């Protein structure tokens, strides 16, 4: 019986230590052949309940195996050049093979307009070598990926498969995982502006979006609630205003006749 089943049966939350213990027994015994030793969670990552200041409760279902259950952002306006702290709340509910990871893509309000991505940040997502054989059967020393013949350089060693330090495959079932990272919003303005940002070229800059998902190799977990997903299996539920005012160049001028700006 896993933590989620016990929670349902007894109607109260288990403390994270109990959930982690149950998960460890599952990993060591009957979790789809995964016999790795359980990974110790970074301090403060596992929490017992969602915080009182949660701004957005959501439920994005990744193939009945992982759920995104909430998020918040500080500040709540992502003005260009602002460092925003995002906190996402996840819960693992099903079996996962080793090596599944989180990704985050920053876009304009149009999800196909990419502004950047974050895969290997914070205590959860930072890169580590996976279990795949390393180059030449050994941990070849490196200082950057160009020395690794198509592999990645992680902590001074060439890795054939890069995992995250505490990725979804490591999470105990039923526990809430707190995933916090900073993202500095790019300067989206073109030209000088005295009051906010004016960009007549792109009407999609009024908001930025953070699209998130769970991936391994060339695969992504399928999002079951289609209204929360885009065409690329990315959860599309995180958006912040930028404060940018778009000026339609085709709109008639509101400037009084005969008035010339100084």
PAKEMAR-554186 format. One record per residue (C-alpha): residue number from 0; residue in one letter; x, y, z. Coordinates in steps of 0.001 Angstrom, whole numbers, padded with zeros to 6 digits. Layout:
{lonu NUM A {X Y Z}}
...
***
This chain:
{lonu 0 X {000000 000000 000000}}
{lonu 1 X {001433 003401 -000951}}
{lonu 2 X {001088 006793 000710}}
{lonu 3 X {-001776 007898 -001523}}
{lonu 4 X {-003808 004790 -000705}}
{lonu 5 X {-003253 005237 003023}}
{lonu 6 X {-004260 008886 002756}}
{lonu 7 X {-007492 007886 001013}}
{lonu 8 X {-008239 005073 003429}}
{lonu 9 X {-007719 006938 006671}}
{lonu 10 X {-008752 010402 005481}}
{lonu 11 X {-005789 012363 006786}}
{lonu 12 X {-002418 013407 005473}}
{lonu 13 X {000654 011360 006293}}
{lonu 14 X {003754 013184 007409}}
{lonu 15 X {006460 013348 004759}}
{lonu 16 X {008788 011050 006714}}
{lonu 17 X {006213 008241 006646}}
{lonu 18 X {005529 008802 002949}}
{lonu 19 X {009238 008735 002141}}
{lonu 20 X {009628 005467 004091}}
{lonu 21 X {006742 003858 002219}}
{lonu 22 X {008204 005040 -001068}}
{lonu 23 X {011599 003597 -000150}}
{lonu 24 X {010037 000199 000466}}
{lonu 25 X {008284 000440 -002887}}
{lonu 26 X {011504 001372 -004679}}
{lonu 27 X {013392 -001483 -003068}}
{lonu 28 X {010675 -004048 -003571}}
{lonu 29 X {008062 -003737 -006273}}
{lonu 30 X {008300 -000553 -008316}}
{lonu 31 X {008453 -001947 -011843}}
{lonu 32 X {011868 -003504 -011361}}
{lonu 33 X {013527 -000303 -010156}}
{lonu 34 X {015872 -001522 -007426}}
{lonu 35 X {017901 001640 -006939}}
{lonu 36 X {018454 002911 -003437}}
{lonu 37 X {016050 005778 -002628}}
{lonu 38 X {017399 009266 -003247}}
{lonu 39 X {017564 011560 -000234}}
{lonu 40 X {015392 014641 -000868}}
{lonu 41 X {016989 018084 -000535}}
{lonu 42 X {015984 019893 002622}}
{lonu 43 X {012611 021632 002430}}
{lonu 44 X {011558 020053 -000861}}
{lonu 45 X {008959 017623 000531}}
{lonu 46 X {006044 019357 002246}}
{lonu 47 X {002918 017988 003910}}
{lonu 48 X {000345 020421 002503}}
{lonu 49 X {000030 023292 000067}}
{lonu 50 X {000950 026708 001546}}
{lonu 51 X {-001677 029173 002695}}
{lonu 52 X {-000362 031773 000236}}
{lonu 53 X {-000820 029549 -002814}}
{lonu 54 X {-001920 031801 -005673}}
{lonu 55 X {-003096 029229 -008201}}
{lonu 56 X {-004456 025752 -007497}}
{lonu 57 X {-004433 023580 -010631}}
{lonu 58 X {-004513 019901 -011492}}
{lonu 59 X {-002569 018942 -014593}}
{lonu 60 X {-002511 015164 -014985}}
{lonu 61 X {000629 013771 -016604}}
{lonu 62 X {-000421 010254 -017625}}
{lonu 63 X {-001739 009431 -014117}}
{lonu 64 X {001863 009385 -012912}}
{lonu 65 X {002656 013003 -012011}}
{lonu 66 X {000359 015935 -011235}}
{lonu 67 X {001087 019665 -011189}}
{lonu 68 X {-001195 020821 -008374}}
{lonu 69 X {-000378 024504 -007878}}
{lonu 70 X {001965 027421 -008468}}
{lonu 71 X {002809 030930 -007339}}
{lonu 72 X {005085 033726 -008527}}
{lonu 73 X {006773 036670 -006819}}
{lonu 74 X {006368 039367 -008012}}
{lonu 75 X {003055 038800 -009757}}
{lonu 76 X {003974 041131 -012651}}
{lonu 77 X {006829 039936 -014857}}
{lonu 78 X {008129 043258 -016161}}
{lonu 79 X {011127 043013 -018515}}
{lonu 80 X {014356 042702 -016551}}
{lonu 81 X {012554 041542 -013390}}
{lonu 82 X {013742 038451 -011540}}
{lonu 83 X {010664 036376 -010779}}
{lonu 84 X {010665 033532 -008260}}
{lonu 85 X {008380 030741 -009400}}
{lonu 86 X {007295 027966 -007041}}
{lonu 87 X {005589 024930 -008520}}
{lonu 88 X {003941 022150 -006537}}
{lonu 89 X {004038 018606 -007848}}
{lonu 90 X {002826 015203 -006724}}
{lonu 91 X {003845 011812 -008053}}
{lonu 92 X {000962 009333 -008190}}
{lonu 93 X {002179 006443 -010362}}
{lonu 94 X {005167 004320 -011309}}
{lonu 95 X {008057 005867 -013233}}
{lonu 96 X {011192 004325 -014672}}
{lonu 97 X {014463 006009 -013617}}
{lonu 98 X {015564 009221 -015290}}
{lonu 99 X {012351 011232 -015794}}
{lonu 100 X {012967 014985 -015514}}
{lonu 101 X {011178 018336 -015365}}
{lonu 102 X {011444 021071 -017974}}
{lonu 103 X {010244 024688 -018112}}
{lonu 104 X {009916 026820 -021250}}
{lonu 105 X {009432 030599 -021136}}
{lonu 106 X {007339 032039 -023993}}
{lonu 107 X {005345 035118 -024861}}
{lonu 108 X {001570 034880 -024559}}
{lonu 109 X {001807 032843 -027761}}
{lonu 110 X {003342 029487 -026693}}
{lonu 111 X {005202 029010 -029981}}
{lonu 112 X {007263 032185 -029384}}
{lonu 113 X {010109 030868 -027231}}
{lonu 114 X {012081 033127 -024896}}
{lonu 115 X {014195 030527 -023079}}
{lonu 116 X {014182 027278 -021141}}
{lonu 117 X {015287 025953 -017776}}
{lonu 118 X {015985 022272 -017205}}
{lonu 119 X {018894 022000 -014771}}
{lonu 120 X {018429 024492 -011940}}
{lonu 121 X {017813 024409 -008166}}
{lonu 122 X {018304 021492 -005777}}
{lonu 123 X {015719 019345 -007546}}
{lonu 124 X {016662 019893 -011162}}
{lonu 125 X {020437 020256 -011121}}
{lonu 126 X {022180 017816 -013438}}
{lonu 127 X {023681 014504 -012365}}
{lonu 128 X {024964 011498 -014286}}
{lonu 129 X {022388 008773 -014812}}
{lonu 130 X {022897 005021 -014876}}
{lonu 131 X {023659 004699 -018606}}
{lonu 132 X {027220 003583 -019484}}
{lonu 133 X {029675 006433 -019600}}
{lonu 134 X {032052 007140 -022445}}
{lonu 135 X {034480 004236 -023040}}
{lonu 136 X {032933 002418 -020075}}
{lonu 137 X {034464 004841 -017594}}
{lonu 138 X {033946 008321 -016231}}
{lonu 139 X {036115 010324 -018604}}
{lonu 140 X {037208 013609 -017092}}
{lonu 141 X {036004 016784 -018809}}
{lonu 142 X {035676 020502 -018406}}
{lonu 143 X {032992 021016 -021073}}
{lonu 144 X {030786 018937 -023366}}
{lonu 145 X {033070 019315 -026394}}
{lonu 146 X {035411 016792 -024769}}
{lonu 147 X {032682 014157 -024422}}
{lonu 148 X {031971 013081 -028036}}
{lonu 149 X {028242 013664 -028074}}
{lonu 150 X {027758 013219 -024350}}
{lonu 151 X {027327 015799 -021587}}
{lonu 152 X {029920 017034 -019124}}
{lonu 153 X {028449 016887 -015608}}
{lonu 154 X {030527 017537 -012488}}
{lonu 155 X {033752 016908 -014392}}
{lonu 156 X {032697 013582 -015969}}
{lonu 157 X {031304 012647 -019392}}
{lonu 158 X {027772 011250 -019047}}
{lonu 159 X {025765 009326 -021616}}
{lonu 160 X {022526 010030 -019779}}
{lonu 161 X {021887 013147 -017696}}
{lonu 162 X {019306 012986 -014917}}
{lonu 163 X {018175 015529 -012361}}
{lonu 164 X {019344 015425 -008746}}
{lonu 165 X {015844 014774 -007399}}
{lonu 166 X {013658 014291 -010456}}
{lonu 167 X {010135 012860 -010633}}
{lonu 168 X {011448 009274 -010666}}
{lonu 169 X {012899 009888 -007188}}
{lonu 170 X {009820 011373 -005562}}
{lonu 171 X {007839 009343 -003024}}
{lonu 172 X {004268 008739 -004107}}
{lonu 173 X {001750 010950 -002371}}
{lonu 174 X {004139 013604 -001078}}
{lonu 175 X {004002 017207 -002295}}
{lonu 176 X {007209 018376 -003952}}
{lonu 177 X {008089 022081 -003852}}
{lonu 178 X {010006 023189 -006943}}
{lonu 179 X {011353 026766 -006700}}
{lonu 180 X {013456 028576 -009296}}
{lonu 181 X {014270 032145 -010356}}
{lonu 182 X {013861 033460 -013862}}
{lonu 183 X {014878 036913 -015054}}
{lonu 184 X {012415 038090 -017677}}
{lonu 185 X {014204 039185 -020890}}
{lonu 186 X {014031 042801 -022001}}
{lonu 187 X {011101 042573 -024389}}
{lonu 188 X {010905 046259 -025296}}
{lonu 189 X {012121 047724 -028571}}
{lonu 190 X {013322 051292 -028532}}
{lonu 191 X {013010 053852 -025754}}
{lonu 192 X {009812 054181 -023742}}
{lonu 193 X {008980 056743 -021072}}
{lonu 194 X {005858 055084 -019660}}
{lonu 195 X {006069 051320 -019654}}
{lonu 196 X {007088 049507 -022807}}
{lonu 197 X {005711 050173 -026242}}
{lonu 198 X {006158 047532 -028917}}
{lonu 199 X {003965 047936 -031987}}
{lonu 200 X {005482 044839 -033588}}
{lonu 201 X {004278 042094 -031243}}
{lonu 202 X {000852 041998 -029574}}
{lonu 203 X {001843 038871 -027605}}
{lonu 204 X {004115 040647 -025103}}
{lonu 205 X {001370 041595 -022663}}
{lonu 206 X {002010 038302 -020839}}
{lonu 207 X {004724 035694 -020497}}
{lonu 208 X {004012 032005 -020003}}
{lonu 209 X {005940 029210 -018337}}
{lonu 210 X {005124 025893 -019965}}
{lonu 211 X {006215 022845 -017979}}
{lonu 212 X {006367 019119 -018486}}
{lonu 213 X {007980 015799 -017645}}
{lonu 214 X {010470 014265 -020096}}
{lonu 215 X {012960 011466 -020615}}
{lonu 216 X {015053 011100 -023777}}
{lonu 217 X {012722 011843 -026696}}
{lonu 218 X {009533 011148 -024705}}
{lonu 219 X {007227 013384 -022705}}
{lonu 220 X {004479 012268 -020363}}
{lonu 221 X {001085 012754 -021981}}
{lonu 222 X {-001162 015348 -020372}}
{lonu 223 X {-004609 013807 -019949}}
{lonu 224 X {-006623 016994 -019427}}
{lonu 225 X {-006236 018435 -022907}}
{lonu 226 X {-007483 021916 -021973}}
{lonu 227 X {-004362 022365 -019830}}
{lonu 228 X {-001914 021289 -022561}}
{lonu 229 X {-000505 022585 -025802}}
{lonu 230 X {000303 020428 -028826}}
{lonu 231 X {003722 019517 -027376}}
{lonu 232 X {002566 018005 -024052}}
{lonu 233 X {003465 021127 -022111}}
{lonu 234 X {001219 022293 -019279}}
{lonu 235 X {-000026 025729 -020285}}
{lonu 236 X {-001423 027044 -017001}}
{lonu 237 X {001249 029511 -015782}}
{lonu 238 X {001021 033081 -017097}}
{lonu 239 X {002017 036494 -015756}}
{lonu 240 X {001300 040007 -017056}}
{lonu 241 X {004335 042001 -018149}}
{lonu 242 X {002876 045504 -017988}}
{lonu 243 X {003779 046037 -021654}}
{lonu 244 X {001218 048134 -023541}}
{lonu 245 X {000847 047183 -027154}}
{lonu 246 X {000137 049989 -029618}}
{lonu 247 X {-001655 048942 -032770}}
{lonu 248 X {000149 050799 -035576}}
{lonu 249 X {-003021 050663 -037669}}
{lonu 250 X {-005129 052363 -034999}}
{lonu 251 X {-006049 056024 -035548}}
{lonu 252 X {-003974 058486 -033587}}
{lonu 253 X {-005486 060006 -030470}}
{lonu 254 X {-003112 062966 -030659}}
{lonu 255 X {-005003 066289 -030937}}
{lonu 256 X {-004833 067869 -034352}}
{lonu 257 X {-002027 070379 -034733}}
{lonu 258 X {-000217 069084 -031626}}
{lonu 259 X {003440 068181 -031948}}
{lonu 260 X {005096 066144 -029197}}
{lonu 261 X {008086 067790 -027548}}
***
